[in-house]
Amino acid sequence: GSTFLDKFDTDEFSSCRSSNIYYPFASRGDWQLGSWLLRSGLSMSAMDTLLSLDLIKALPLSFRTANELRKRAELLPSGPRWKSQEIRTSHPTKRPVTLYWHDSLELVQYLFNCPEFQDVMEFTPYRLYESAARLYRVYTEWMSGDNAWFMQSRIPAGATLLGTILSSDKTNISVLMGDRVAHPLLISLANIKMATQLKLSSHSFLLAALLPVPKFAHKKSRIRGVLESRLIHQCLDIVLEPLKHAAKLGVMLSDPWGHNRYYAFQHESRTASTTLAQLAVIASKVDPTDIEAYFHEAQKFRLNGVHLPFWRDHALSCPSRFFTPEMLHHGHKMSWDHDVWWCINALGAAEIDFRFSVLQPVTGCRQFKEGISSLKQVTGRTQRDIQRLIIGIIAGSAPREVVIAIRALMDFRYRVQAHRITETDIELIKSALQEFHSYKHSILDNGLRHGSANKPIDNWYVPKLELMQNVAPSISRVGVTIQWSADVTEHAHIVQIKDPARRSNNNNYDPQICRQLDRLEKCRNFELAAALKDSELQPDPLTGSIDDEPDDDGNDPSARPVTDYFAHSLRLSSSAPDTIPLPRRSFSTGGVAINLAYGPNIRRLSIDDTAKLFSLSDLRAAIADFLAHERTHGVDAVHAIGGPRRAAGNAELPFEHLQVWFKLRLQTRDVHTNCIMPAQTVLASPPEGNWPYGRYDSVVVNTNGTKVWPTSGLQGHSVAQLRLIMRPIGRPHEQWSWADRFLTYVQHFDIVPQATSYREPTTQMHVLKRAIRSGGQRLGDVIPVSQIRSYANLIPRFGQHADPRLTTFNSYEHSCEFFLNKYFDKNTYYSLSLL
């Protein structure tokens, strides 16, 4: 076989690269500038203007105009080539129908041969178990599911199974230029591990075809829809024919190391036999060319009128298996289209908008200052942000059974998004869905399900809800649901469709998109090959472009680079003390990395003035009690929150001044994948401006050294409000144990006991109230920063009607009770769902 570089070396200009690996460019610098210009999105005229500058003219470039640059780019080694074909249709269209496509087998070979994926592909089905007893299965990647085992058993011995992922969805490509729409078909390999597959920057999805979007000349819109569906299947037949042939006979392909492997291809698999039998019955009654009569007959079987589905002759292909559930549309969008509007109808737009508007802002999350009922163009990110909060928002006001039904759906969605799902988890997923079905009648009974005319609907004809029953079986068949999310392919639409379309002349988009993508793919492949040649090394899995950390893709305007504070703290801890500033501002402990800014917000302030600024009347006494505990139990002892205040308010301390920080950053790891998560900023800032009471976030604090967050849940942990972040400033020439550490003052929340458990039965969330000392003061104590484990999101318990005096600036101070919001993120959900 041949490797990626072998193919690079067989290019017609490979001999020219023996002395200059950057040919047809003159040098590395020449290539870097040319590559940047080609990828920049600049117009031809803008490139010409840049290249005409005297400063640029002075550079030894091999091109002087944009046209010359593009001509050189055309000489770069080519990947899979585009094809075009005019499609004949049975009914007239307003314009000729043209299909632009790649050979699907060539794309699969390209992905499989790519050195960037050589360490992140799986070739053999496997089974994972929770323990050595092998009682309960664990499902993760596609290869861990039953389908991979079934397919492997049906192909020749010694052959390797490749799973292909196909994704297709229409996307708008024009702004204020009419309803121009593209219909991309993307392809990838299911063998690529999901940590890589889900990265926006991995380039694991390739554009296989631009499916035509014709306008049929038929007066009935439903028949036009049938004709469009038939055309799509006709085009898919053409594009996927090479893969169908490979699925029947197998084919030899080269892996990233250049080894030849014999492969059988399968798609990630209503059952095929049932559907094909129904199509045969319909065809026996009605001629498929009689579109209206055929569609009328097909509707009796709930079919869409396509008489030749593309998968009919694909080996081992069954729609009930390869149409996998997908979270972006089947989960998040459904939540917005249905759950959220049930909630709005239950509370009324004014009430629910007010509740959202008075929540204290969370750094890094959207704040709904005007509520949610009037939102337009709601993105997937916004849908997720609403899901974080909606259960706590409606609790106490919406009917109890309605809240249970919506909460059960939320539990279902959160559980199916795990990267690792056990058979026990599958039962919990089924149980959550069954709980919704047990209580869903209350939504109709209260008239909360409305149609487009805002009139109540008294049925449950919701296709996406019907699809939910397929989620649990799908996990055991093809692995966890999260790996099939359309987030990556939706982003690919931007990179591979919308961006190239913006660089076109707004006319006849498809061929211009193909040419632009061909040019960009040449640049990307050439850059990878030149880098490998330059280093004379194959990619190292530790330093390659594919990693296991969250994406920092620059094409997403909402994305930000993710700083790894775990790695940062490790570097600092291994550095010589005289080479870094002390105390260290980044350190990790108990599964969390904590970072403080190098410079404090207040460099020097007396303890009494600090107490006055932050309204902490017992600060001095709390510090004295903290130091007494240190003397008794040692520096490494874990501090509890609570107990009697033993020190006097005027206690003598070994220091009188503090440095104060108004925020810190907490970074944790994903509970399933161990990947680092984006750091969460936690605030403890004093009164200022619009914040008359200050702005203080809440945290989970470890109070028992034998318990570990998040696996222990709240056992051995408390929830507290972070009121002060400080570092004592010792007197000159005086040595003491806390000279190089940071302290916090936190105020404790008590968990309100419920009738049967610690969770409120309707929301299944903990209810908190502020702990109060016998004298009426809030119960607070000083603890080390190192005992903080996680951010804790609280939602005021509004009751039947929210207090109209609440604002975003006082809702935390004037609310009596709070929900500990386990839906804030998936890590929090899994941690707080533990018994």
N, C-alpha and C positions, 0 to 999 in steps of 0.2 A: 504494500500500500504506500500511500504518500501522505506526508504531513502538510500542514498549512504552508510551511516554508518551502517544501519541495515544489508545491504548485507555484509559489512565488518565483522560484528559480527556473521554472519552465516557461515563463512568459517570454514573448518574442523579443523583449528588450533586456532580458536577463544578462546577456553578455555585456551590455553597456554598464551594468551595475557592478561588474567585477572590480572596477576602480572607483566608482561613485554609487553607493547604494541608494542615493536619493534621486537618481536619474528618473524622469526627464528634468529634474530640477538640478541646479548647479551645485548646491551645497545644502547642509542641514538648515542653515539660516534661511536660505532661499525657499526651501520646502516649508519651514515653519510659517513664514509670512504668507506664502501662497495658500497653505492649508487654512490658516486663520481667515483669510479673505473669502475663501470658498465656503466656509461654514458660518460666516458672520451674518449672512442675510442682507448684506449691502447690495444695492442695485448695481447694475453694470456701470451706470454713469457715476455713482458714488465711488466705486472702485477706481474708475479712470481719474476722477478728481484727486483721490488720495495718491495714486501712482504718479501724478503729474507734479506733486510737490517737490521742490528742490531737494529737501532733505531725503526723500525717498529715491529720487533720481540718482543721488550720490551713492546709493547702495549697489553692490554688484549683483543685480537681479537678472534672471533669465527671461523675465517677462516685463513688458512696459505698459501693457493695456489689459483690461479685463478680458478681452477676447483672446489675447495670447495666453493668459492664465488658464482659461477654460480649455483651450486647445491642448495645453500641456496636461491638464487633468485627464483629458480623454486618452492620453497615452499610458496612464497608470494601469496596472493589472486589473482585469475585470473579474467580478464575481458572477453569480447567476445572472443571465441576461433576460431582459424583458421580451415578451412576445405580445402580439396583438392579433385579434381575430374578430371579424365582423360576424355577429350572431343573427341568424335569420329567425324571425318571430312569426307566430301564427296570426297575429293581429297587428295592424299598422301602428307605428309609433311616429311621434312628431319629428324625431331625428334618427339617423342610423344608429344601431346599437353596436358598440364596440367593447370587447373585453380585453383588458390589459392584464397580463398574468405572467408569473414565473412557473417554471417546471417545479412542482412541489417536491419531487424527490431531490432535485438539486439543492433546494433550500434546506431540506433535512440533512443532506450530506454536508452542506456548509456549516450548519450549527454543530453537527456531530464532530466535525473535523477541526472546529475552532479551538485554538489553544487556551483561550480564556475560560473554557468550560471543562478543561481536562480533569480538574480535581473536584468538580461539583456535579458529576453525573453518576447515576446508579444503573447497573446493567443486569442485576439479578434480583428476582423477587425474594422477599424475606418476611418473616413473621417476628414481631416484637411482643414480649410479655411483660406484665408488671413485676413478676418475680420468677425465680428459678423453678417454682412449682408449675409454671405454665398454665395457670387457671384462667387468667383474663388477658385478652389481647390488647395491644396498644397500636393505634393507627396514626401514622404521620404522613410520609411521602406516598406518592402513587404506587411505588413498588411494594409498600407494606400492605396494600389492599388485596382483597380476594380476586379481583379481576385480573391483576397481573399474574397471579398464580394460575388462574384458569386459562388465560391466553398462552402462557408459557407451556402449559401441558398440551396445547393443541398445535404447536409448531414443531418442526423437526428437531430432534435431539442435537444439541450443540449450537443451535441458533440463538441469537440474542434478540430480545423483544424491545422494540422502540415504540413508545406511545407518542402520538402527535396531538397537539392541542390546536384547535381551530377556534378563532374568535372573530365574530362579524357583527358590525353594528353601523348604522348610518350616522354620519356626522356632518354638521353644517360647515361649509368652508368659505362662505362669503358673508360680509358685513355690509348692509345697506346696498347690496348689489343683486337683490333677488334671492329666490330660494334655491341657491346652488348647494347641492348635497353630494357627498362622496360616500361610497359604500365599500370600505376596505375589508379585506379578508386577511387576518394575521395568522401566522403559524409559528409554533414552537415545539419543543420536545418535553414530554412529561418526565423524561429521565433526569432532567436538570433539577437539582434540589431546590425546594421552594424558597429557601433563604436567598438564593441567587435569582430565581425566577421572579420574585416579588420586588426586586430592586429596580427602580425606574431607570437606572443607568446601566443595567446589565446588557441591554440590546439583545435580550433573549427571544423577543418576538420580531419576526420579519414580515414584511408586507408581501403576501403571496399573490394577491390580485386586487385590482380595482374593479369590483363588480359594477355592471352598468346600472344606472338609475333612470330608466326611460319613462316617458309619459305616453301611455297607451291611449289611443283614440277610441275610447269606449264611454258611453254615457253613464254607466253605473259604476260608482266608486268601488263597490265590493268586488265586481268582476275585474276591475283594474287591479285590485289587490291580488286576486287569484293569478292573473297574468304575470304580475311582478314576481310572485312566489315561484311560479313555474320557471320563469326565466332564471331566477337565482339558482334553483336546483339544476337547471340545464348548464349554467356556467360552472357550478361546483363539480358537475360531472367531468367537464373539460379539465379544470384545474387539478382535480384529485385523481385523474386517471392513472398517472404514474405511481401514485401511492397504492391505488387499488391493485395494480399489477404486482407491486412489490409485496402486498399483503397476501396474495395468492401464491406467488412463487418464491418470494424472498429475493434478496439482492446482497451482493458483497459491497461493503462500505469500509472506508478507512477511518479509524478512530483518531483522536488527537495525537497519538504516538506513532501513527503510520501503520498500525496493524490492521490487516484485513479481517473483517468480521462478517458473518452471514446474518442478515437481519430480516426478521419478519415485522411488518408494521401493523399497528392497530391504532384506531382512534380511541381516545378516552370514551369508553362506551357509556309510556306506551310500548311494549315489546315489538321487535321487528316482525316476528311471525304473525302476531295479531294484526298489526297495521297492514302488512302486505296482503294478508287474507281479506281484510276489509276492502282494500283497494281492488282486489280481484272481484269481489262481489259487486262493487260499484261499476267496474268496467263491464261486467256481464249484463248490466241493466242499461247503462248509458254510454254513449260514445264519448271518450275523453275530449274530442275536438268540439263537442257541444258544451261550451264552458258553463253556461248558466244552468243547464240541466245537471251537469256533472257536479257543480258546486252545491246545488240543492240536495242531491243525493249524498254527497260527502258530509254535509252538515249533520245528517242523521247519525253518523259515527264520530262527530266532533272532529272532523278533518278539514284541512284548509283548501282542498281542491287541487293539490299537487298530485298528479297521477304517476310521476316517475321520480320518487325521492332519491336524492343523490347517494344515500347509504344503502340502497336496495341490493347492490352487488358488491358491497365491501365485506370481505371475510370477517366473520365473528363480530359484526357490527350490530349493535342493538340500541335504539334511542333511549330505552329506559336506563341504560347504563352510561352511554357517552354524553347525554345531556345532563351535565352536573349542575347542582345548585350553585348559585353565584351571589355573594354577599352584597355587592354594590347595588344591584337592582332588586334582587329578591329579598334583601334584608333592609338596607338603609333607605332605599327609595320607597319601598313598601311602607316602612315605618312613617315616613313623611306623608305619603299619599293617604294613609288610612289611620294609623294609631294617633298621630298628632292631631288630625282633624276630629277624631272622636273626642280627644281631650279638649280641644277648643270648643266644640259643641257642648261638652259637659259643663265647663266652667263659664263659658261666655268669653268672647274675644277680649273684652276690657279687663276682666279679672285675670286671665292667664297672662296677658301682656304685662299687666302690672307686676305680677309675681316674678316674671323673668327679669323685668327692668330693675327690681330692687335687690337682686342678688349681688353680693360683693364680687367684683371682678377677679378673675383668676389669670395671672400672667401667662400669656401664651394661648389663651382660649378666647373665643369670641364672646363679647358681651352684647346681649340683646337689649339695648337701651330703649328701643321702641317696641319690644315684644316680638312675637313670632307670627301673629295672624296675618300681617300684611307683607310678609317676605315675598320677594320675587326672585326667580332664577336661583333656586336653592341648590347649592352644590352638595356633593357627597360629604365634604368636610363639615358644612353647616348641619346636615342631617345627623351626623355623628355627635356634634356639639349639643344638639337638642336632645338626642337620646340620653346623653349623660345626665340630664337634669329633669326630664319630664316626669318621672315617677315621683320624686320628692315634691315637685311643683303641684301636682294634682291631688296628692294625698290629703285627706281630710275634707276636701270639697266635692270631688266627684263621688258618685255612689260607690260604696265599698266593693261590690262585685265587679264594677267596671274597672276599678283600680287593679283588682286581682287579675282580671283578664289581660289588661295591658301589661302589667308587670310580668305575667307568665310569658307573654310574647317577647318581652325584653330579656328575660332569663334565657329563653330559647336562642335568641340572636347572640347573646354574649357567649354562651357555651359553645355554639357551633363555630365561633371564630378562633378557638384554641388551635395552636400549632401541634398539639399532642392530645389525642382523645382516646381514653380507655373504654372498654366495654361498659364499665360502670358509668362513665360520662354519657355514653349513648343512651343508657336507661334514663339518666337525668334529663337529657334532651327530649326523649319521648314523653317523659312525665310532665315537663314544662308545656309541651304542645297539647297534651291531654288536659292539663289544667286550664289552658285557654279555652278549649272546646267545652269544658264543663261550665264555664262562666260567660261565654260569649253571648248567650241569650240576653244578658243584662244590657249589652250595648244596643241591641235592637229594641228591647223593652223600654229603654229610655230615649229612643228616637235619635241616637247619636250618629248613625250611619246615613250620610246624605249623598245625593247624587249631584249631577252638574247643575241642576236647577235649584239646589239647596233644599230639596224635598227629601223626607225620610225614605230610606230603602229598607224593606223588610226581608231581605234575603242575604245569603252569604256567597253569592257568585263572584268570588275573588280568585282569579287564576293563581296569583302568587301565593295566596293562602293555601290553595290546594297543593301547590308544589312543595309546601313545607313537609308534607308527610313523606316525601322522598328523601329528605335530608339524612335522617338516621341510617336508612339502608345504603345511601350513597357513600357514607363515611367508611363503612366496612368494605365496600366494593372498590372504591378508588382513592381512599385516603381522606385526609381532613379537608373540609370545605374551603378554608381560607386560601389554599393554594390555587383555587380556580377563580379568585376575585378578579373582576374586570378593572380594578384600579390601574393595573399596569397597562392593559390594552387601551384604556381611555387616555392614558398619558401618551401612549404610542400614537394615537390619533393626532395629537398635537405635533409631535416630532416628525411623524412620517406623512401626515396629510395636510394639516392646517398651516404649518410653517412653510413647506414648499409651495402651497397654494398662494400664500401671501406674496411670494416672490415671482408669481406668474403675472401675465398681462390680463388676468380676470376673464379669459376667454379660452374655451377648450382646455379645461384644467388637467384632465387625466394624463395626456402625454407629457405635459410640462412637469407634473409631479413625478412621473417615472424618470424623466431625464435628470431632474434635480436629485432624486434619491439615488440614482445610479452613480452620480458624481460624488455625492457624500459618502456612499458606501465604498467607493474606490479610495477616497481619502482616508477613511477609517481603517480599511484593511492595509493600505500602504503604510500608514503610521504604525500599526501594530507590527507589520513585517519588518519595517526599517528599525524599530526599537529592538526587536529580537536579533536582527542581524548586527546591530550596533553593539549590543551587549554580548553577543555570541552565546546567549543562554536561553533556554526555554523559560517561560514564566514560572516564577516561584510562587507557590500558593500562599506564602506569607506576605509577599510584596506585590502580587498581581493586582489587577483592577477589580477583581471580584472578591468581596469579603463578606463577613457575616454581620456587619454592623448596619444600622439604619442608614437609609440613603440620604445623600446630600446633593441630590441632582439639581444643578443650577437652572434647568429649564422650568422647574416648578417655582413660580414666584412666591409661593407660601412656604417653600422648604428653606431650611437654614442648615449650615454645616453643623454636624453633631460633634461636640467636643467630648472626648473620652476622658472624664475626670478620674476614672479608675487607673488608666495608664499614666495620667499626669501625676496622681498621688504616688504611684509605684516608683516613678522616676525620682520624685522628690525624696521619698523614704530611703532610696539607695544612694542618694548624693551625700557627699561629705558636708558636715554641718557648716563649714566655713565657706561653702560655695553657693548657698541658697539663703534667702531671707528666712529668719525664724521669728515666731513660730510658723510652721507650714500652713499655708492657706488652703491647701487641698490635701485631703486624707480620706481613707476609706476604712469603714468599720461596719461589721454586722450586715454585710451585703449592700451597703449604700456608700456612695462616694459623696463627700461634702466639700463644697468650694465656697470660700469667701473672697471678696475683692482684696487686693493687696493693701489698699489704703482704706482705713475706716471712715465712715461718714462723719463721726465726731472723734477727733484725735485725743482729746483729753477733757474729761468732765468729772466733777466730783460725784461721789455716790449719792449724796443727798439731792444734788441738782438733777441727776439722772432719774432718781425716784420721782421727783416732782414733774419732770418733763414727760415721763411715761406713765404717770399716775399709779405708781407702785409704792404704796405707803410702807410696806413691810420689806422693801428690798434689802436694807441693811441687815435686818434680822434674818432674812432668808439666806443671805450670803454667809452669815455667822453660823447658822445651822448646817449649811453645806460643808463648811470647813471643819466643824465639829465631827460630822459624819466621816469625813476624810481621815481625821486623826484617829478615830475609833476603828474604822473598817479598812483603811488603806486607800491608796490612790486609785486602784483598779476596781473598787467596789461599785456596784450598780446602785444608783440612787432612786428611791421611791418618791412618789409625789403624794404629799399628804402627811398626816400625823400632826401632833401639836407643835405650835411654834414655841421653841424653848428659849431662844435668845431674846434679849431685850431690844427695843427699837433703837437704842443708842449704843449698841454693842461695839466694842473696840475691834478693829480689823487690821490685818498686817498691810493694808493698802488703803488709799482714800480716793483714788481716781480710776476711771475706766476709759477704755476705748470702746466705741459703740459702732456696730454695723446695722444698717436698716434692712438688709436682706442676705440670704444665702441661697445656694443652689444645691438641690438634692438630685442625685442620679442613681437609678436602680437598674436592675437587669430584668429582662423578660422572664417570667416564671417558667416558661416552657422551653425557650430557645437559648436562654442565658445571654442573649445579645443586649448590648447597652441600649437604654432608652434615652430619649432627649431629656436633658436636665430640667427639673421643675424649679422655678424661682419661688421662694417662700419669703413673705414680707413680714417685718416687724418694725414699722415706721411710726413715729410719734405724731400727734396732732399737727396738721399743717393744711392750709388752704381750705379745700372743700371737705377735708376729713377732720372734723372737730374732735373725734374720739380716737384718731389714729387709724392705721390700717394694719390689722394683724391677722395672719393666716394661721391655720391649725395644722398640727402634725401628729403622727403616731410615734409614741415614745416607748422604748424598751424599759421595763421596770423589773425584769427577772432575767438574770444572766443565763438561765437554763432554757429559755424559750427563744426561738429564732423567727424573725419576720422574713418572708411572709408565710412560711409553712405552718407556723403555730397560730395563725390568725391573731385574734385579739388576746389570746391567752398569754399572760406575762407582758402585756402591753397596755398602754393607756392613750387616750386621745386628749390633747391639750392645745391651748392657744399659745402661740409663740409671741411673747410680749417684749422680749429684750434679748439681743445678741451682744455679748460683751467680752472683753478681755481685760482683766485687772492689770493695772500698772503698778508694779511693786516699787517700794521705796529704794532709792539708790543703794547699791552694795548689799542688798538684803536678798538672800537666796530662799526660795520657797517653791512648793511643788507645782503651782499652777502658772508659773511664769511663761510657759510655752504652750498653753492650751486655751480653749475658748469655752465660755459658759453661756447658758441661756436662763432666762426666767420664763417659766411656763405656768399657765393657769389651767387647772384640771377640769375635765368634764366627767360627770358621772353618767353611767348607762342607766336609763330608766327601766326597771324590771317590768316585764310584760306577764300576762297571765300564764302562758305556757313555756316561754323561753325568753332569751334576752333580746330577740328581734320582734319588732312590731309586726303582727301577723299579716296585715294587708300588704305592706310594702316589702316585708322581709328585710328591713333595714333596722339598725340600732337607733334608738332615740336617745339623745344626749341632753343633759341640762348642766348648767354651770355648778360646780361644787362650791359650797359656801361654808366658811368657818362659823363657829358658834357665835362669833361677834358680828356676823353679817358680811364680813369681807370675803371676796372671792379667794378660793383656795389656790395658792400658788407656791412654787418652790424653785430653787436654783438647781439645775442639773448640767452635766457636761453636754456640749453640742453633740458629742459622739454617741449619745443615747437616742438621738433622733433617727427614725427608720424610714419615714415616708411622709409625703404630703397627705393631709386629710381634708377632703372637701365636705363642707357642711351646708345644708339647705335649711333655712328657717322652717319650723313647723307652723305653717300659716293658719291651719284650722279651716273652718267653713268659709270665712271671708278674711282676706289679708287686711291687716291694720293699715288704713290709708295714710298714717303718719310715717310709715316706713319709707326709707330711701336707700339707694345703693350705698350711701355713706354711713347709715346708722342701723341697717338691718341686723348686723351681727351683735350690736350692743343692746338693742331693745327687744330682741326676740328671746323668749323664755326657754324654748326647747328647739332642738335641731335634729334633722335626720343626718346620720353619718352616711354619706352618699357612696354606696358601693359601686354605682354605675359610672363613677367619674372616669375610670379607665379599666382596661381588662385586667391588669395586674391587681388593682384594688378589688375588682369584682371577685376574682378567684380567691384572694386572701380573706375577704370578709364573708365569703360564702361557706367557709369552713365551719364545721360544728364546734 
